[in-house]
Structures are given as C-alpha cells and as structure tokens.
Amino acid sequence: MLRTANEVAAAGKGLRQGASRRWLPSVGLGGLLLLVTIARPATAQIDYRNLDDDRPTVTEDAYPVERYAFELLMPYRFERMVGGSRLHLTVPELAYGLIQNGQIGLKLPFATLTDGSSVAEPAAGSRSGLAGVSLFGFYNFNTERARVPALALRADVSFGVGPLGGHGTRVAVKAIATRSWGATRLHLNVARGLGSEASLRPVDPLSRWSYGAAIDRTFFRQSLMFIGEITARRTTEGVPTEVNAGFGLRYQWHATTVFDAGIARRLRSDLGPDVALTVGLSHAFAIPGLMPRGR
C-alpha cells in the first residue's frame, strides 16, 4: 500500500506497489544541491525498484513518488547514431508527490550535439545548450489486484526554449501498466504526441507515438534490479519507425541514493543509435516544512 504522511517523512519516496556532456549548468545544479542540503534525508532502502522513464530504460513503471516526497535525478547519456552523429545529454529532473498517488515534475535537458560529418573536427559541427523545458504530471489509478495490473497516466508538455529546444509547444500522453509475479515485473507503455511537428527539437523530442515493453527482475539480497526492454517510436508522420533494445540495472548505493546504468542499440540497420549509454544517480528526500502539521 502507499504509505502515510509519517512514513513519507521518514522514508521519502519509498516502495512502489508493484511487488512492490560532460558539464552541468552551474546555476541550476547549485539550486538543486541547495534544496537537497536543507531537506530531510529519506531512510528507505528499496528505491532501486522504482523504474523511472529513461532511468535507465525508456520504459517506466506505473507508480509515482510518495506524497510529499521529492526525487532528484541527475543522469548522463551518450549516443552515437547511424552516420556518426554524437550526443552528450544531461537532464536534471525534480519530481514531487503533490497528491496521493500523483506527482508533478520538471526536466531541464542540456545537450551537445555533434554532426556526423564533423566528428573529426567537433568544434565545427557542434551545437550546445538548453534543449527545451519540460513539465510533467503522473497519476496512478490503482494498485495491482489478482487479475488487474497497476494502471497510470502521464502527461508531458515540452516548450521550445534554448538553442536546441526547437519551436513551439508539444504535448504527449502516456498510458502505463505494471504487472508483478514475485520478484519479476512486466511493464507496458503506450504514448501519443500532439502538436506541431514542423520544427521539433533535435534532442529527444516527444514522438508522434511510441511503444515500450520491459521486464525487470529484483535480487533483494543484493539490492539490485536488472531490466530488459524493447521500444519502438515514430518521431513524426511519414518517417520510418525506430526500434531499439535496451538493458539496464538499478542498485541501492546508499539508503536514499540509487545508481543506475544502461545500454541500448538499434534493431534496424538504418535507424537508431549504434550505441547509447546512460549512467545516473537519484536521491529521495522530504522537506519538513512542506509536510502537513499534526501528523
């Protein structure tokens, strides 16, 4: 079951019911670090079972952060695409459990993109900077029952801000399902993008549609979880479908800190990354002043 306010204050994000470029922006990172400094650390030791989007796989599970809890994510991703283009991407993210079974969040992607024709001379073909600003909301409708998986709905809004942010505003809606069998879970994601496709951001845009299926397996004694997935997406109408396979792990490094790493590769010869590598840390915490009084 999702926990009470007292447990959230002590444990931060806690258990979800399913079984249940080389640089970072100094100002934004400084603000996030200050927030963590004044926060109350969580004490839960099972955050490694929380499967967030892109952490380390694209597919996510159907459970949000606990109410009143925060989660700070600091990932890094490298991609080498067909044709030699290279991407260095970091996406600081902050999520907050605003309501019971629901969360809101903010993403600030910063990227360096090097064209394939200029790999030998990176300075001549590189573009760097903010790749848009994204807000999202997430709501879980139910916990699992005997014949009913956990179901959730997520909505993302991307604004065309920064030199790599594209133009205009784009929205995506995602349906999520999670089903558990002991230490093994199955996750299904289906997403649909809405809005103009005339000038999408060149870095990780909200696709016209995407599908994802993932299986994870938990090793409780080692505080470790492995994940494998298959994903498909079509960025805009009329373009070929990109199909990729990925594998990742999540490890409970400290009581409130999780380390994750992953690798992905295209399954089509003409589309997708030759290799995509990701590594990151997430930290769960609560701020006492935001907790309800008298609990």
C-alpha positions, 0 to 999 in steps of 0.5 A: 500500500502507499504509505502515510504522511509519517512514513513519507517523512521518514522514508521519502519516496519509498516502495512502489506497489508493484511487488512492490556532456560532460558539464552541468549548468552551474546555476541550476545544479547549485539550486538543486544541491541547495534544496537537497542540503536543507531537506530531510534525508529519506531512510528507505532502502528499496528505491532501486525498484522504482523504474523511472522513464529513461532511468535507465530504460525508456520504459517506466513503471506505473507508480509515482513518488510518495506524497510529499516526497521529492526525487532528484535525478541527475543522469548522463547519456551518450549516443552515437547514431547511424552516420556518426552523429554524437550526443552528450545529454544531461537532464536534471529532473525534480519530481514531487508527490503533490497528491496521493498517488500523483506527482508533478515534475520538471526536466531541464535537458542540456545537450551537445550535439555533434554532426556526423560529418564533423566528428573529426573536427567537433568544434565545427559541427557542434551545437550546445545548450538548453534543449527545451523545458519540460513539465510533467504530471503522473497519476496512478489509478490503482494498485495491482489486484489478482487479475488487474495490473497497476494502471497510470497516466502521464502527461508531458508538455515540452516548450521550445526554449534554448538553442536546441529546444526547437519551436513551439509547444508539444504535448504527449500522453502516456498510458502505463501498466505494471504487472508483478509475479514475485520478484519479476515485473512486466511493464507496458507503455503506450504514448501519443504526441500532439502538436506541431511537428514542423520544427521539433527539437533535435534532442529527444523530442516527444514522438508522434507515438511510441511503444515500450515493453520491459521486464525487470527482475529484483535480487533483494539480497543484493539490492539490485534490479536488472531490466530488459526492454524493447521500444519502438517510436515514430518521431513524426508522420511519414518517417520510418519507425525506430526500434531499439533494445535496451538493458539496464540495472538499478542498485541501492548505493546508499539508503536514499541514493540509487545508481543506475546504468544502461545500454541500448542499440538499434534493431534496424540497420538504418535507424537508431543509435549504434550505441547509447549509454546512460549512467545516473544517480537519484536521491529521495528526500522530504522537506519538513516544512512542506509536510502537513502539521499534526501528523 
